């Protein structure tokens, strides 16, 4: 993949990360520690570089919390309570976080 996102935009990647973490947070059978790196990569189907850049963007804005490990940038990701609030109130936060509108462009 060499850093190419094909037809997927950064907004769509951010939205898909949030969607995956939001759905996991509500799933009683899912890990309470969040989604691991390899699972997220399978969900997104983008390069690790694109995944990491967008994951770090979301963490800096307080929407996700990352568990870090010595050999990788992050090992597990979990949505924060603020991230849940943003995801559940997309209209209210779309100016501050325009990527929440990516759902419209993907038909999800």
Secondary structure, DSSP 4 states (H G I P E B T S, - for coil): -TT--TT--HHHHHHHHHHHHHHHHT-TTS-TT-EEHHHHHHHH-S-HHHHHHHHHHHHHTTSEEEEEETTEEEEEEEE-HHHHHHHHTHHHHTTT-GGGGHHHHHT-
